[in-house]
Amino acid sequence: MNVTTLVTGGVKEDIVAHNVQRVRFANLTFERVRNVTTTQGTVTAVDAAAKTVTLRLDAGYPTPLDIFNAASPQGRYLRRYTRNATTGNCDLIVDANRQVAWTNASQAGRDPRVWTIQARTSLQGYAVGTMVGVKSKHEAQSYFMTQGDSVEFASVRFLGHSRGVIRGGISNIKFEDCVVAKRTLSQCLATNGGGPQLGQPHDPVIYNVTVARHTSHNTGDDSVAFFRVGSGAVRDSYIADSFARGILLSHCGTDITLEGNILVRNPLLRDP
């Protein structure tokens, strides 16, 4: 049960900690209500030669200009979705649906809900009537921890933002019964970034890293990522519609257990 809600604005990291020892977060909701940098809409026009797509934005979502950060040259991407006729859920389209980088956007005519987005590459598969999720990943982390030992998140829910980093050689990490939730079934992107990012590519190898009974919907990047993890497990987790990978194992050892997980419309990637 979540008994405390931490409401944040998203300009700076919600929690920053260095040299942590035996820290536990439990029964908590992280909720970001401002600076949520995702939007979505339905295609009304495509210009393949110009590499532009025009969207009518769903009601209640910000414009591409609202989520654009001129100071950040990266993290802006599009992907295609479909509305599930039975459940109303916004499902990621799996086949031939790579991430498409976008560079700028402008209002199309007088309607404030219709915007033309300039893509960097071709818009294969984009057609009138297609649902499109738009992200601009540049805002602060939910948590950033470096150096130390033993960090646990138990029964923690994330709304509006979910990416956090635990790095700098911290071992003995545990996530149990945590949830990345959508505000509505029709939401294509619950967050602009991924979920827990445990370790980093150039950090020391870490050990005893466990993610168990984790539920994640529609994250804007990898829902669970292990980097240079020597031993650990992802168990009994449900991960759906990640903008990138459901589970990423990057430069990890062979002592990683994967069991009882359900991955829906997002892959597991071992790299290498």
Buried (B, 14 or more C-beta within 10 A) or exposed (E): EBEEEBEBEBEEBBBEBEEBEEBEBBEBBBBBEEBBBBBBBBBBBBEEEEBBBBBBBBEEBBBBEEBBBEEEEEBBBBBBBBBEEEEEBBBBBEEEBEBBBBEEBEBBEEEEBBBBBBBEEEBEBBEEEBBBBBBBBBBBBBBBBBBBBBBBBBBBBBBBBBBBBBBBBBBBBBBBBBBBBBEEEBBBBBBBBBBBBBBBEEBBBBBBBBBBBBBBBBBBBBBBBBBBBBBBBBBBBBBBBBBBBBBBBBBBBEEBEBEEBEBBBBEBBEEE
